């Protein structure tokens, strides 16, 4: 891959606030095209990482490269290639929807006013309403329409559906995925909900305690991991270092192993693992430096 | 950007514009009446209060009919502070409060350009509004200034360059406080408090020390100073008297206790006080800044407040540049 085929490359990125490190040793190479999910519990450093990606924060260590350009430069050109939807989709609440669009037009090099108006008309959001009087779901849609009208190459969304009810959540993801299907945009979004990701995402980054613990193409990750169920045993089974997690019940031991090549021992049954279980297993692992598992991009 | 700044701050600008406009109209109406008391213009009566009978009558009517306005206006040195703080406080704080900084700074306008435009426009509005307010107020105070000079607190703090500097100071403090506190209202309060805290020591301690004051020393006249009509005294009405009192023949300043002892002695002796003092070589002294130092002092004080504002704005720019906000 050449540099520009990566939507995002970070090298040893760390961010320290006064209270301590929010993100450490973050090295990522995420391919352009498709949808990338950034998953982790609250306080894992997701928002920090996304703010670093869009240039709202400067890294304490390392470099962040978006679409082949260092983001700290912050020129109008680099800024206009990236769309950002912050957590709780902040908008100027006293502006009307039309004024929000005018804001987008005034502050961007290119702004597809027609596209935004069409999207909002389809959703039945009137342009003359004050943003503050719209429902949370409608506000999220206005923010999304605003970000998409920039025609960004990379669209970054921070917990876009966390504050929405199930119906609004579904509608939002539908619009988002529709935009992805139209092509040309790489989507990077964070979530603390793992479920539903499988349906919409191509790529996964798991963040825990400010460190990347797992990253890779979802299909590859699922193919590489298996659940092995066998009789309960207390012996150390992690000969090859391939065991991600071992769970012991009264009679059985369940192992999540990463290396798909290991043949199951006699008496052991191999099962595919669900994405949610895979993510949870990695989140439960004690945090240790340089334990990140990379897959997909290198393959 | 111009449209955005107008759209975001039009409420503040309109409210302040309306206030300044209303004050302005009220002062123009009242001021016209006050000016009409001086047929040849108030400047011609400057220093003539005790000399020219017509001027004395005008000043008397001015005091009776408009003195209350002058007293009221003494508190208006805070208006520039309100203007500056009201425009500065929400500049960053409101964006940080509502999270919209993340929206504003991820459009194609780089944050430094965004900040520069906002600072320039809003500081410009603060200067313009304060300038207009000060111009009307200065005109209104012309008859009063002809009477009392421009160095009194209710004149010096309301006229010339100083009000604009106060506005910029409040603007700078409010902007910086808003960047750190991330809330508009506390930032406004901080700016107001900072101004009051700075203004007291500046007006009472720093201002008299902007230059070395002059001193006069002359023997107590036999007739007493009150009978001096026709004689233009030094320091004059327009000078800023900082200290005055009595000194003995060698020039040693007498404490007020010593002076009262002399007064008591004169009473016991049954002689006229002035004659008594004159006979003992007692002198009157005055420590003062001459009236023509007004603009020098205005420049010094304005520079002082604007320098603080510039430093604070510098801190804000530095923090935004370093992406610490």
Interface residues (C-beta under 8 A of the other chain):
Chain A: X51 X54 X55 X56 X57 X58 X74 X75 X76 X77 X79 X80 X82 X83 X84 X86 X87 X88 X90 X91 X92 X93 X95 X99 X102 X103 X104 X106 X107 X108 X109 X143 X150
Chain B: X1 X3 X4 X7 X8 X98 X99 X100 X101 X102 X103 X104 X105 X106 X107 X108 X109 X110 X111 X322 X323
